[in-house]
Amino acid sequence: MSTHTPGTLVLLRHGESTANAAGLFTGILDAPLSDQGAAEARSAARLLASAGLHPDVVFTSALQRARRTAEIVVEELRPHPAAALADWRLNERNYGALTGRSKADVRTEFGEAQFLAWRRSVNTAPPPLDDAAFAAARDSPLFRGLPAEALTRTEALSQVMARVGRFHAERVVPRLRLGQTVLVVAHGNSLRAFCALLDGLDDHAIHRLNLPTGHPLVYRFTIADLVTEPTDALPRQPLSAGGHYLDSAAALPAAARLTADGGT
């Protein structure tokens, strides 16, 4: 692998989960993929293969919907990439006391403005988990194996941006410098955070950003764009702001439908 070739970053939101299909605030709820979600993962693998994008490394969150999506992509590609590496910093945003609740019910109970603030804003966190719910989550199979900092009582998107930025600086940037193709399989909000950092988005642009499930989003960089100092967290600017979807004809309408429904 030439050190003079800029790397490629592919962001992939996991396939549809059963909680997505049910219209729930999912967050740290460890929901599995739906049948549709598994099909979306296979479609994503075909798109990667058709584009000649073969990941040198695959990263995923600790949540099963992202891990299973990554597994399907790895299984479908030939030759198989190495098994995905999990990092909790890619986990979905913690929706606190809204976790597992119907989005429609929350919208009705609290009104459109509050609903959108909790879902879309950068600095507004939902109500926190109470003591019993927090203790139950901490004792769940998912969080028992993760460090204490992986579980908060609630999160604003700004907090997700901070942890995703650390992950990117430590695990992705060095591989981009080596010219590697990096696939990151994560979630609607952790990938919103990723795009916000990569593209330097303001709060208004972040509010409008939605990533549909199962659609690979590709960022490419020039040599001049890549950071040179180990303390720098991110490439200074991607070659093409906003990246590009491998199947934009399907991805952009899917993102528009998410927006009409209140967003990720």
C-alpha positions, 0 to 999 in steps of 0.5 A: 500500500503506497503511503502517497495514495490518499485514503478513502472513508466509507460511512454506512448506517446499519440496516433497518432494525426492528426498533426502526421499523416500529418507530421507536427511539432506539438509542442504546436499545440493542435491537436486532436487524429486521429482515429488511435491514439484512437485505439493506446490508447485502445491498450495501455490500454489492454497491461497495463491490461494484464501486471497487471499494474493498475495505482494508479495515471495518469498524463498527459500534458495539450494538448488534444492529451495526455489528450484524450489518458489518458481518453481512458486508464482510461475508458478502465481499470477496475476498472477505475483509478482516472481521469488523473491529468494535468500538463503543465510541461509535455507539448510537446516541443515548436518548435517555428516558425516551429510549424504547418509547414510540416517537409518535407518542413522544411527539403527541405528548410533548409537542413538535418543537420539543420533539424536534429539539430532542431529536435534531438539535446539537446541544439539547439532551433528552430527559435522563434515565432514572436510577432503575433504568440506568442500573438495568442498562449497566447490568445488560450484556451490552454494557457489562463488557464496556467501560463505565464511560460508555454508558451515560444517563442521556446525551446531546449530539455534541457529546456524541461528536466529542467521542466520535472525534476521538475515535476518528483521530485515534483509529481512522486518521492513521489509516487514511494517511496510509492510503487505506479504505476504511469502512465505518458501520454505525448509527444515524446520530453517530454518523451525523456527528461524523459528517458534522466533524468532517464537513465542519457543519454549523448547527443549522446544517447538522439539524437538517442532515439525515443518513438513510439506512444501508446506503454507503456514503464515500469521502475521499481526500487529497494528500494536502487534505490529510492531517500531518500533526498527531494532535489533529483530530480530523482531515482539514477538509474532504475532497468533496464536501458532504461525500457522495452516496454510491446509489444517490438515486435511492439514497437522497429520496430515502434521506428526504423521507427521514427528514419529513418524518422528523429526522434520524 
